[in-house]
Each structure stands twice: as structure tokens, then as C-alpha cells.
Amino acid sequence: MATFSERLKFVRKGAGLSQEEAAQALDIRYSTYRRYEQGGTEPVVSDAARIADFFAVPLDFLAGRTDE
């Protein structure tokens, strides 16, 4: 589990949210959020940091730099 998309999906499912619920909570378009999880695109750093804060995980975890 090393890619941003895989880790994002992992933390979202751990939070018990659907993609649509996560997108709404993060104020991100659903189609954009879905592309993040599908690996079609990655967010800019400021959005990635906001996503990490929302899911209460380190940005380094989402980026694949650490497994903690």
C-alpha cells in the first residue's frame, strides 16, 4: 500500500465514509475526489494537507513516506 490513492481509500474506509460523503465533508467535487482514489490525479500539497488533517493522519502517510 504505497500510493496516495490506495492510502486515501484506506483511511476513508477506516472512517466509515463513502467517497461522496468524504468529498462533501472536504468541500471537494465528488468527481475530483473519485479521481484521487482512482489514481487519475493527485491533489496539490495544500489540499493533500487538508485531506490528511481531516482524516487525522500525517501527510507523510498519505504520500507513502511512512507507514505510521
C-alpha positions in Angstrom: 0.0 0.0 0.0 2.3 2.7 -1.2 0.3 5.1 -3.5 -1.6 8.2 -2.5 -4.8 6.8 -4.0 -4.6 3.5 -2.1 -3.9 5.2 1.2 -6.6 7.7 0.7 -9.1 4.9 0.1 -7.8 3.0 3.1 -8.3 6.0 5.5 -11.7 6.9 4.0 -13.0 3.3 4.5 -11.5 3.3 8.0 -13.5 6.4 8.8 -16.7 4.6 7.5 -17.4 7.2 4.8 -18.4 6.8 1.2 -16.5 8.7 -1.5 -19.4 11.1 -1.8 -19.5 11.7 1.9 -15.8 12.3 2.1 -15.9 14.7 -0.9 -18.8 16.6 0.7 -17.0 16.9 4.1 -13.8 18.1 2.4 -15.7 20.5 0.1 -14.2 18.8 -3.0 -16.2 17.9 -6.1 -17.2 14.2 -6.0 -15.6 13.6 -9.4 -12.3 15.1 -8.3 -12.3 13.1 -5.1 -13.1 9.9 -7.1 -10.1 10.6 -9.4 -7.8 11.0 -6.3 -8.8 7.5 -5.2 -8.6 6.0 -8.7 -5.1 7.4 -9.1 -6.1 9.6 -12.1 -4.7 12.7 -10.4 -3.3 13.8 -7.1 -4.2 16.9 -5.1 -1.9 19.9 -4.7 0.0 19.9 -1.5 -2.3 22.3 0.3 -5.3 20.1 -0.5 -3.4 17.0 0.4 -2.6 18.5 3.8 -6.2 19.4 4.4 -7.2 15.8 3.5 -4.6 14.4 5.9 -5.9 16.8 8.7 -9.5 15.7 8.0 -8.6 12.0 8.3 -6.2 12.7 11.2 -3.3 11.1 9.6 0.2 12.5 8.8 0.6 13.8 5.3 3.7 11.6 5.0 1.4 8.6 5.5 -0.8 9.6 2.6 2.3 10.4 0.5 3.7 7.0 1.2 6.7 8.3 3.1 5.9 6.5 6.3 3.7 3.6 7.3 2.6 5.2 10.6 
